[in-house]
Amino acid sequence: MQPNQTSDQPILDVEGLKKHFPIRSGFLQRVTGWVKAVNGVDFQIPQGHTLGLVGESGCGKSTVARMILRLLNPDAGRISFRGQEISRIDEKEMKPLRKQIQIIFQDPYGSLNPRMTAGESVAEGLRTLGMPSGKQRTERLEELFTMVGMSPEYADRYPHEFSGGQRQRIGIARALSVDPSLIICDEPISALDVSIQAQIINLLKDLQKQLGLSYLFISHDLNVVGYLCSRVAVMYKGFIMEHGPAEALFENPRHSYTRKLLAAIPEPDPTERKTTQAEEEDTLETTAMPEGCVFQDRCADVDDQCRSDEPDFQKVGPDHFVRCPKVAAA
């Protein structure tokens, strides 16, 4: 069941997305198991909105992003961009759409070629648009650098000459260079100093208002997600466990896992720090998946039904859905 999230026409519609990776061992590299990274993910992103995809490390967030970008082919499910189904098209058909779907990477230094100047990195996008070198390209480069809050004079510098925040601004300018309508932000501030994170988040918000961009914002920082995103999807072991408007989800989290994540948000006052189960868990194990609900081993309300039946989404409020029948019945 896919939640009917909004009456707005979605720019991105994902339904039943799955991706399992084989585990091979032995001399003949036979398949001995599967890493079930994504297990039937559904969501939509309306034009001009931001969806936050949150969860612990290993829950499948980045795998979802790579399938949307078609860097990975899904095993099952459907991805529609602007009404066009793209999950089964070949590279030749996908190539024009890559200009419309861009990504901002987690590591701003690793995403830039150290042998290219900042201007050359950003100009790669302009070249794919067929913009000739010369005055037109120079003016567009200046516009892009100004748009992300950097002096156009920095275009001749190399990545090692910039701070982390400046390198991420270059990465944003590079993404904007091809005039995209959807940008996937894969942990774009986690590698930055806290004092710089707010500047990048505010820049993303300003660009969204200015250009009408849509974002898929992948993060484990719920404070940032609550500030930037209009909707939030909480992911656990390849499943969306709760999905709804950001305000409703933060004010009234319904799934046990969502409540654990929110409880793990650090308190500003160190004397108020609390230890939660979410902090004690290691990276999620997605090889041996239990029957029934995947959250059963961490849920205090587990019963026999949870161990036998895989739960479906239940509506608990306007555009608010939870993968737990007990919550809906409460």
C-alpha positions in Angstrom: 0.0 0.0 0.0 1.4 3.4 -1.0 0.3 6.4 1.0 -1.7 9.1 -0.9 0.5 11.9 0.4 -0.6 15.0 -1.4 -2.8 16.4 -4.1 0.2 18.2 -5.7 1.6 16.6 -8.8 4.7 14.8 -7.6 8.0 15.4 -9.4 9.2 12.0 -8.1 7.1 9.0 -7.4 8.7 5.8 -6.0 6.7 2.7 -5.5 7.7 -0.8 -4.2 11.4 -0.2 -4.7 13.6 -3.1 -3.9 17.3 -3.9 -4.0 19.0 -7.0 -2.7 22.8 -7.6 -3.0 24.2 -11.2 -3.3 26.7 -12.5 -0.8 29.3 -14.7 -2.5 31.8 -17.0 -0.9 34.1 -19.9 -1.8 36.4 -20.5 -4.7 33.4 -20.5 -7.2 31.9 -17.4 -5.6 28.5 -19.0 -5.1 25.7 -17.0 -3.7 25.3 -17.9 -0.1 22.9 -15.2 1.1 21.5 -11.7 0.4 21.8 -8.3 1.8 18.3 -7.0 1.7 19.2 -3.3 1.5 15.8 -1.9 0.3 12.6 -3.9 0.8 9.7 -2.1 -0.9 10.1 1.7 -0.4 7.2 4.0 -1.4 7.2 7.9 -1.4 6.5 10.9 -3.4 8.1 14.4 -3.7 5.8 17.2 -4.8 7.3 19.9 -7.0 9.1 22.5 -4.9 9.1 20.4 -1.7 11.7 18.6 0.4 11.4 15.1 1.6 13.7 14.0 4.4 14.8 10.4 4.4 16.2 9.5 7.8 17.5 6.4 9.6 20.5 4.7 11.1 23.6 3.8 9.1 22.9 0.7 6.9 19.1 1.2 6.7 19.2 1.7 2.8 18.9 5.5 2.4 21.9 5.9 0.0 20.9 2.8 -1.9 17.5 4.4 -2.6 19.3 7.5 -3.9 21.6 5.5 -6.2 18.5 3.7 -7.7 16.8 7.0 -8.3 19.9 8.3 -10.1 20.0 4.9 -11.9 23.5 4.3 -10.7 22.0 1.0 -9.5 19.2 -0.9 -11.2 16.3 -1.8 -8.9 15.3 -5.4 -8.5 11.6 -4.5 -8.4 9.4 -1.5 -8.1 8.8 1.7 -10.1 10.5 5.1 -10.2 8.6 7.9 -12.1 10.1 11.3 -12.7 7.7 13.9 -14.0 5.3 11.2 -14.9 7.9 9.2 -16.9 8.8 5.7 -15.7 12.6 5.6 -15.5 13.3 2.4 -13.6 13.6 0.3 -16.7 14.9 2.7 -19.4 18.4 2.2 -20.8 21.3 4.6 -20.5 20.6 6.3 -23.8 17.1 7.2 -22.7 18.3 8.2 -19.2 21.1 10.5 -20.3 18.9 13.6 -21.0 17.2 13.1 -17.6 20.5 13.2 -15.7 20.6 17.0 -16.3 17.3 17.2 -14.4 18.3 15.0 -11.5 21.5 16.0 -9.7 23.2 15.0 -6.5 25.2 16.8 -3.8 27.6 14.4 -2.2 28.6 13.9 1.4 32.3 14.5 1.0 32.8 17.8 -0.8 36.6 17.2 -1.2 36.3 13.7 -2.6 33.6 14.8 -5.1 35.9 17.4 -6.7 38.8 16.6 -9.1 41.9 17.9 -7.4 43.5 18.7 -10.8 40.7 20.9 -11.9 40.0 24.4 -10.7 36.7 25.2 -9.2 35.6 27.0 -12.3 36.6 24.0 -14.5 34.6 21.6 -12.3 31.4 23.8 -12.5 31.9 24.4 -16.2 31.7 20.6 -16.9 28.0 21.0 -16.5 27.8 23.9 -18.8 29.7 21.9 -21.4 27.1 19.2 -21.3 24.4 21.8 -22.0 26.2 22.8 -25.1 27.1 26.2 -23.9 30.1 27.5 -25.9 33.2 28.7 -24.2 33.7 32.4 -24.1 31.7 35.3 -22.7 28.5 33.4 -22.3 30.1 30.6 -20.2 32.1 33.0 -18.2 29.0 35.0 -17.3 27.1 31.9 -16.3 30.0 30.8 -14.1 30.0 34.1 -12.4 26.3 33.9 -11.9 26.6 30.4 -10.4 29.4 31.3 -8.0 27.5 34.4 -6.8 24.3 32.3 -6.4 26.1 30.0 -3.9 27.7 32.9 -2.0 31.2 32.8 -3.4 33.3 35.4 -5.3 33.6 34.6 -9.0 37.4 35.3 -8.5 37.6 31.9 -6.7 36.9 30.1 -10.0 40.7 29.9 -10.7 41.5 28.2 -7.4 42.0 24.5 -6.8 39.9 22.4 -4.2 42.7 22.2 -1.7 42.7 26.0 -1.4 39.1 26.0 0.0 37.5 25.2 3.3 35.0 22.3 3.6 32.1 24.7 3.4 33.4 26.4 0.4 34.0 23.1 -1.4 30.4 22.1 -0.7 29.3 25.4 -2.2 31.2 24.5 -5.3 29.5 21.2 -5.3 26.1 22.9 -5.1 27.1 25.3 -8.0 28.1 22.3 -10.1 24.8 20.6 -9.4 22.9 23.8 -10.4 24.9 24.3 -13.6 22.7 22.0 -15.6 19.4 23.6 -14.4 18.1 20.6 -12.5 14.6 20.4 -11.0 15.3 17.6 -8.5 18.5 17.5 -6.3 19.4 14.5 -4.1 21.3 15.7 -1.0 23.1 12.7 0.3 24.3 13.7 3.8 25.5 17.0 2.4 26.5 18.6 5.7 27.7 15.7 7.9 31.3 16.2 6.9 31.2 19.9 7.7 31.9 21.9 10.9 28.7 22.6 12.9 29.2 26.4 12.4 29.2 25.9 8.6 26.3 23.4 8.5 23.7 26.1 9.2 25.0 28.3 6.3 24.7 25.4 3.8 21.2 24.5 5.0 20.1 28.1 4.7 21.7 28.3 1.2 19.7 25.2 0.2 16.5 26.8 1.4 17.2 30.1 -0.4 18.0 28.3 -3.6 14.7 26.3 -3.4 12.7 29.4 -3.0 14.6 31.1 -5.8 14.6 28.3 -8.3 11.7 26.1 -7.3 13.9 23.1 -6.7 12.7 19.9 -5.2 15.0 18.0 -2.7 15.4 14.5 -1.5 17.4 15.2 1.7 19.1 12.1 3.2 20.4 12.6 6.7 20.6 11.1 10.2 20.4 14.6 11.8 16.8 15.0 12.8 17.3 18.6 13.9 18.3 19.6 10.3 15.6 17.5 8.8 12.9 19.2 11.0 14.2 22.6 9.9 14.6 22.0 6.1 12.0 19.3 5.2 8.2 19.6 4.6 7.8 15.8 4.9 9.8 13.1 6.6 10.1 9.3 5.9 11.8 7.2 8.6 13.6 4.2 7.3 14.7 1.0 9.1 16.2 -2.1 7.5 15.1 -1.2 4.0 11.5 -0.3 5.0 9.7 3.0 5.5 8.4 2.8 9.1 6.7 6.2 9.3 5.9 8.8 6.8 4.2 12.2 7.3 4.4 16.0 7.4 7.5 17.0 9.4 5.5 19.0 11.9 3.1 16.1 12.7 5.9 13.6 12.8 8.1 15.6 15.2 5.2 16.7 17.5 3.4 13.3 17.6 5.7 10.5 16.5 3.7 7.3 16.3 6.1 4.5 15.5 8.4 3.2 18.3 11.4 3.5 16.1 10.7 7.2 15.3 10.3 7.9 19.0 13.7 6.2 19.7 15.4 8.3 17.0 13.9 11.6 18.4 14.9 10.6 21.9 18.5 10.2 20.7 18.7 13.8 19.6 21.5 15.4 21.8 20.4 17.8 24.5 22.1 21.2 24.4 22.7 20.9 28.2 25.3 18.1 28.8 23.8 17.6 32.3 20.5 16.6 30.6 22.1 13.9 28.4 20.2 10.7 28.2 21.2 7.2 26.9 18.8 5.6 24.5 18.6 2.2 22.8 19.2 3.9 19.5 22.6 5.0 20.6 23.6 1.5 21.7 22.9 -0.2 18.4 25.6 -1.1 15.9 25.2 -0.7 12.1 22.0 -2.4 11.1 22.1 -6.1 10.0 20.2 -6.7 6.8 21.3 -10.2 5.9 19.2 -12.3 8.2 15.8 -10.6 8.2 13.1 -12.0 10.6 9.7 -13.0 9.5 7.0 -10.4 10.3 7.9 -6.9 11.4 11.6 -6.1 11.0 11.5 -3.9 14.2 10.3 -6.8 16.4 13.6 -7.3 18.2 13.7 -3.7 19.4 10.0 -3.1 20.1 8.7 -3.3 23.7 5.2 -4.1 22.4 6.0 -7.1 20.2 3.6 -10.1 20.2 3.0 -13.2 18.1 1.3 -11.3 15.3 4.4 -9.0 14.9 6.6 -12.1 14.6 4.4 -13.7 11.8 2.8 -10.9 9.8 4.6 -8.2 7.9 2.8 -4.9 8.7 1.4 -2.6 6.1 0.9 1.2 6.3 -1.9 2.4 8.5 -3.2 5.9 8.3 -3.0 7.8 11.7 -3.6 11.4 10.6 -3.9 13.6 7.6 -1.1 12.4 5.2 0.5 10.6 8.2 1.2 6.8 7.9 2.8 4.2 10.2 3.8 0.7 9.5 2.3 -0.7 12.6 -1.3 -1.9 13.1 -1.1 -1.5 16.9 -0.5 2.2 16.6 -3.4 2.7 14.3 -5.7 0.8 16.6 -4.6 2.7 19.7 
